[in-house]
C-alpha cells in the first residue's frame, strides 16, 4: 500500500488515502518484530500477540472511520 496514493471521486476531488495510517503502520511493524523475537508458548509472547491484535484493530477502526467520513469530504 502506497502512502501517497490518491483517489478520484465523482466530483474529481483528489483525496489522500492512508496518509493517516503511517503512525499505526510503524507501530505495527515494531510490535510484530518484538513478537517474532519471543519464545513460543510463553506468557510474554501471548502478551505481545495481544498487542499486535490491538494495533490491527486500531488500523481497522481508522480505515472504517475514513470510509464513513469520505462522503462528507466529497460534498
N, C-alpha and C positions, 0 to 999 in steps of 0.2 A: 504494500500500500504506500503510495507516494504521498508525502505530507503536503505537497504543494499542488495536488490535483485539484481541478476545478470542474464545476458542472454548470450547465446552462439550463435555466428554467424556461418556461414557455414565453416569458416576457423578456428574454435574452439578458437577464441579470446574471452576472458572474458571481458565484458564491464560493468561498473557500470551503473545502471539506477536510476534516480531520486535522486542521491546524491546532485544534484544542486537545488533541489526543497525544501530543508529543510527550507531555509530562507523564501521563499514565503508561505510555509505551516504555519509557526509560525505567519507570518504577517496576513494570512487569519484567523487564529484562534482568534487572538486579535481583528480584525475588526468585526468578526461575534459576539464575545462576547459583544462588545460595541453596535452593532446593536440590540442585544437581550434586552439590558437594556433601549433602547429608548422608549419613549411613542409613541404609534401607531398614525399615521396620523400627525406627527409633522414634521416640516421642517428639524430638526436635524436628525430624523430617515431617511428621504429621502436622506440627505447628506451621512449618514453612509451606506445606501443601495448602493449608487453610489460608495463609496469607496470599498465595498465588491465586487461589479461587476468589478471594475478596477483590483483588485487583481486576480479575476478569469480569467480575460483576460490576465494578465501577466503570470499566470501559463500556460494557453493555448499556449501563444506565446513561452514560454520556451520549452514546450514539442514539439511543431511543429519544433522549431529550432533544437532541439536534433535529431528529426527524420530525418531532412534534412541532418544533419551532420553525422549521423550514417553510411551511406555507405562509406563516406570518411575515417572514422576511421577503417573500416574493411579492407581497402586495404593495 
